[in-house]
């Protein structure tokens, strides 16, 4: 386990996304306490901790899904607290990507259509969006699946499609909540490597929440969370 490093060291990078003194509560229960966090373009930042430690709450706060009660979350220097609902929604739709534990593909759409969804939601026309989706699927070795439905592919393939969908619009930040948690170890390792390689090649920052320290070991920076308290650690 690496040595603890200071908040000032963590926040000294040219961050694209940062949190300063963030508290997040559910009623009287404080889920995140005085959190300081930073991730730079192309950097992968992992947050580990036990179930209930507050790591998923932190991720949704960083993504603007849950508002901080105290402190600031800033994206490209601008506080999310200063944005209206429409601006936050546009940010999540156009500049952020998301990968969840079980993929969350839409069953009525083909693999290619699922992958193209962020582009379509951002207003891109159908054929260019499908072409871009097909290119990302090919890069991940999924080109032959593009016409299938989610029910016709394996769990590992489905999670690769979720990765393609999260990255197809070249977002600034991808938020990944236990992205390999539903996979066996061989599939988990392959999907994680493909995910991080593609994100880094696009200079996309990744906020990766996981309980698995082997997954966190692939990150550039590492935070641990316990009882809502976030502690930055070196990646060594």
Secondary structure, DSSP 8 states (H G I E B T S, - for coil): ---B--HHHHTTS-EEEEEEEEEEEETTEEEEEEEEEEEETT-EEEEE--TTSSHHHHHHHHTTSS--SEEEEEETTEEGGGS-HHHHHHHHHHTEEEE-TT----TTSBHHHHHHHHHHHTT--HHHHHHHHHHHHHHTT-GGGTTSBGGGS-HHHHHHHHHHHHHTT--SEEEEESTTTTS-HHHHHHHHHHHHHHHHHTT-EEEEEES-HHHHTTSSEEEEEETTEEEEE---
